[in-house]
Amino acid sequence: MNENKGIMFDEAFVAELKEQFYMPDDDPKYGERLFFDNSGGSLRLKKAVEIKADLERYPDCPERDHARGLDLKAYVQNGTKEILDIMFNAKSGALMSELTASQCMFHIVDLIMDNVKGTNAVVSVLEHPSAFDAMQYHCEKHGLELRVAQANKETGRIDPEEVARLVDKDTCLVSIMSASNISGSVMDMEGIVKAARAIKPDIYIISDAVQHAPHMVMDVDALGLDAMNFAPYKFFSVRGCGFAYVSDRVANMPHHKIIAKEQKVFELGTPSPGNFAAMMAVIDYVCSIGKKFIESEDRKTLYYEGMRRIHLQERALLYRLLEGTEEVPGLRHIKGVEISADPDSVEGRDLIAGIRIEGMDVVELGQEYQKRGITTAPRAATSIYSKRIVEALGADKGLVRVSPMHCHGAADIDKFLKVTQEIAAK
Ligand SMILES: Cc1ncc(COP(=O)(O)O)c(C=O)c1O
């Protein structure tokens, strides 16, 4: 089987998956639409939203030992275990939950800089402000020099050699995202970790996986990371929380906590059982995809196969989006369309395309798509969220980010391509 160009789910399976999400093809107020802004917040899994809403109905405190209290506590305990073991492949360490992934990131950077000696820290130019500003703010607070790794414009990645150029024995922390939320390029985290640890073997390395988490498995154990975060609302689930893994050596640092609780407990106050239950519903869903392809009763095995299949489906969709078919040209073949960071291969990429149409403002392009029932994300060069990043990728005029997800099918991609062809022809 040739996996280089991905493997597409059959149409019936796509329909079966779509059915499990709310409003995949329309907005109840504004009508039919294709939702191609999943990197800004993904389609919501019905089961995740339902269990969250269901559990919010109970007034019981999860610290009590009557049946309902214990049930609620079990969601927090089992959810913590599953997120750490199944989603992060963490063999040790602890789980942090905050209101957002950004809060986790700021908290972790502060904790490490408070406890680790050094004179500088390294971040990449492609980071979302959530990770970039966490580094800048805390470097200023701790009197550290902030070194910024530049992007390879061809691939949209941060090369390991670029990180190695900046790291030295006095580097306190390296923070590099797992994949770009603007170009979809997946970073060679293994190469980056190896390059940094070749210079300073015990260096602290963390990674923002908010973009990458819904597309491939996260593996903090294989990478030897000190922290990694993700946002449930970008992973088929709900808003209102962010999760992060932290390594043992980070969890053992003195941190804000209820003093009587164990060292590795980061929660301040009572966490919402619904947030954990919603993430377990996502794990169930990914396992159900795995089950379609392999025989196993082991939840982690099924989850890994499910994520692998999601990735292959998305790779096939990306290939179709870029190359098209005999009936409809792909983005690479529509006159006037420019694609940022588009190396030949579709491997090592999340399902994202950052595009422009020659002579057209990106905000206007986003509006043209919206008028035709397609929701995308214009990333203007003037936006506080994307200016530094689009410029680093060489897209000085900004771009429109197009991010379908695995439950979209070939027909959705073709519809998008036809609309693009129509707008470009104007
Ligand atoms: C790569 C990346 N990191 C971090 C964030 C921030 O996530 P949150 O809104 O949960 O703090 C985003 C949101 O767009 C993102 O794309």
PDBQT file of the ligand as one rigid body, heavy atoms in Angstrom, charges set to zero:
ROOT
HETATM    1  C1  LIG A 501      -0.386  26.573  17.733  1.00  0.00    +0.000 C 
HETATM    2  C2  LIG A 501      -1.296  27.193  18.759  1.00  0.00    +0.000 A 
HETATM    3  N1  LIG A 501      -0.876  27.319  20.022  1.00  0.00    +0.000 NA
HETATM    4  C3  LIG A 501      -1.641  27.856  20.980  1.00  0.00    +0.000 A 
HETATM    5  C4  LIG A 501      -2.899  28.337  20.694  1.00  0.00    +0.000 A 
HETATM    6  C5  LIG A 501      -3.709  28.932  21.803  1.00  0.00    +0.000 C 
HETATM    7  O1  LIG A 501      -4.636  28.010  22.308  1.00  0.00    +0.000 OA
HETATM    8  P1  LIG A 501      -5.682  28.475  23.441  1.00  0.00    +0.000 P 
HETATM    9  O2  LIG A 501      -6.649  29.370  22.765  1.00  0.00    +0.000 OA
HETATM   10  O3  LIG A 501      -6.330  27.211  23.922  1.00  0.00    +0.000 OA
HETATM   11  O4  LIG A 501      -4.935  29.119  24.509  1.00  0.00    +0.000 OA
HETATM   12  C6  LIG A 501      -3.384  28.256  19.388  1.00  0.00    +0.000 A 
HETATM   13  C7  LIG A 501      -4.688  28.830  19.052  1.00  0.00    +0.000 C 
HETATM   14  O5  LIG A 501      -4.972  29.207  17.955  1.00  0.00    +0.000 OA
HETATM   15  C8  LIG A 501      -2.556  27.658  18.389  1.00  0.00    +0.000 A 
HETATM   16  O6  LIG A 501      -2.970  27.548  17.127  1.00  0.00    +0.000 OA
ENDROOT
TORSDOF 0
